[in-house]
Amino acid sequence: MDITVIPTDDGKVWNLTDLLGRPMGRITEVSAKQFTIHPDGHALETMVGIDHRPYTSLDAALAAIEKHTRGVCRHHSGEDQP
């Protein structure tokens, strides 16, 4: 499953959506080098059993999602919107 990663304005939360725009949860930076995965919506079933632990970077958390879902996480910068 491919997931789009969209940063929020505060820079501490990244929303996760599938390619159809459905919510998949979020990754939250709770403190320096502490990124936690919070599956939600359509990802609750897809990410059953994923390790929610604090990861040392956003990339490490995304790599864990990719490995678990056998998909790709794509960063969305917002620059491709009209």
N, C-alpha and C positions, 0 to 999 in steps of 0.2 A: 504494500500500500504506500503510495506516495503522499507526502504531507508537505504543506506549505507552512513556513515559519514566518510569522508577521510580528515585528517588534511593536510594542506599545510606546506611547509618547514618553513615559518615564524611564525607559531603558532598563527596567528591572523585570519585565514580564514579556514573554513571547507567546502569542496565541498560535495554536496549531489548528489547521483546517485540512480537510481532504481536498482533492482537486476540484470537487464540486462546491467548495465553500462551506461544507458542513463542519461544525465545531468538533475538534478532537481533543481539546484540553489546552494546557498551557505549560510552559516552563517558567519557573520563578527563581530569580536570584535572591536568596534569603539573606545572604551576607557575602563578603568577598570569597570567591572560589567555592560557593555553595549553591549549586543549581539543582532544583528539585523538579521532577516530572509529575504533573497532575493530569492524568487522563480524564476525559469527560465526554459526554455525548456519545458519538459513534465509536469512540476509541475505548470505551469501557470494556467491551468484549474483545476488541482487537489487541489491547494491551494488557489483558489479564496475565498476571505473573511477571510483569516487567518490574525491574528493580527501581523503586522511587527514590533511592538514597540520594544524598547530596553528591553531585558530580563536581569535579574541580573546574569545569568550564562548560560553556554552552555547547561547544563542539562535542565534548565527551557525552553530554546528555543526548544530543542529536544522534551521535553514533550508536548509543544504546537503543534508541528508538528504531533506527535503521536496521540494526541487527535483529531486534525482536520482531519487527514487522516485515522484514525482508524487502524493505522499500527504500525510498530516497526522501530525504528532507531537503526542501528547496527554500532558500531565503527569498523573501518577497520584500523588495525595497520600496515599492510604491511608485517607482519611476516609470513603470510601464503602463500606468493608468492614464487615461485621456485627461 
